[in-house]
Amino acid sequence: MTVRLIDRFRAGPLGLLRRSFSKVITGPIRYRSSSGYDASRYWRDRFAKYGTSLRGVGDEGLTEEENRNQYETASETLLETISKLDIPFPDIRVLDIGCGSGFYTGKLRAAGVRSYTGVDVTDELFPMLRESFPDYEFHRTDITYGRLAGEYDLILTIDVLEHIVTDSGMRNAALGIKGALASQGFLLLGPVMQRARKHLFYVRFWSLEEISEMFSGLLPLEPIKFRGGYLMPFRRPD
């Protein structure tokens, strides 16, 4: 559920003003780079601030409970989609791009996944993740630089695309993801929006049309409503 700006203000006006000033004024200066913004540094600082709280990977303007409710709803949609697509779960190799604090990692482990690799642009939370999930692999990787190591039957890219803010970064990410997807493998991307829109310095909403073009060569399946936009499933046809 979308939280209105007036509700955020009533819940904590000073916090809202501080976050707004940071994201509109100081953030673009502090994290500026030739690639749009320094994603590694930004997310390292954010994870260091919030730790395992879902406010770090989710919406800072929401409470932990509100974020968890949204994430639980999203995970239900994700797992239902995996089931409906007849993905051979859990005996598959899974790549989770943008594993963050491990919310979806935990859901996948509960579903029985044994072969899991999580990647993120920062390794700030990796010590905690490796302790919590000793049988899983975690690697620091910036997908906007292209090639990904390994081959996977299911690649999840959830709440990541909107933080790639340049055309070149998205093209590189798409090439790397497509190169890591096994024959007949599935890719789930989301949220993707109906229309493209630039937002904050670290947020750019990509449209269904743009993402379909970037991931050409894969077979697009029916989009599913997801986190204010759509979950886009693809399958590698060869």
HUFENZI-V316437 format. One line per field, one symbol per residue. phi: phi as a letter, one per 40 degrees, with the letter a starting at -180 (. if undefined). psi: psi as a letter, one per 30 degrees, with the letter a starting at -180 (. if undefined). burial: # if it has 16 or more other C-alpha atoms within 10 Angstrom, else .. A space follows every 10 residues. Layout:
phi=???
psi=???
burial=???
This chain:
phi=.cccdccccc cacccccccc ccccbcddcc bcacchaccd cdcccccccb gccccccbbc cbcdccccdc cccccccccc cdcccfcccb cbcbbbcgcf cgccdccccc cgcbbbbbba cbbdbcdccc ccbccbbbbc abccchdbcg bbcabbbbfb dcbbbbcccc cccccccccc ccdgcbbbbi cbccbcacbc cbbacccdcc ccccbchccc bccbdafgab cbcbbccc
psi=kkkleeeeee fieeeeeeee eefedeefee gklfgeliee eefeeeeeef bgkffefbjf flleeeeeee eeeeeeeeee eeeffhkikg hljkkjkhfb ggefeeeeef fgkejkkkll fkgegeeeee eeifflkkkk kjffgckkkl kkfkkkikhe efgjgleeee eeeeeeeeff klkglkkjkl kklekkkkcl fgkjkkleee eeeegkfljk aklkkkhfbk kjklkjf.
burial=.......... .....#..#. ..#...##.. ##...##.## .###..#... ########.# ##...###.. #..##.##.. ##....#.#. .######### #####..##. ..######## ######..#. ..#..#.##. ####.###.. ########## #####...## ########## ##..###### ###....... ##.#####.# #..##..### ..#####.## ######..
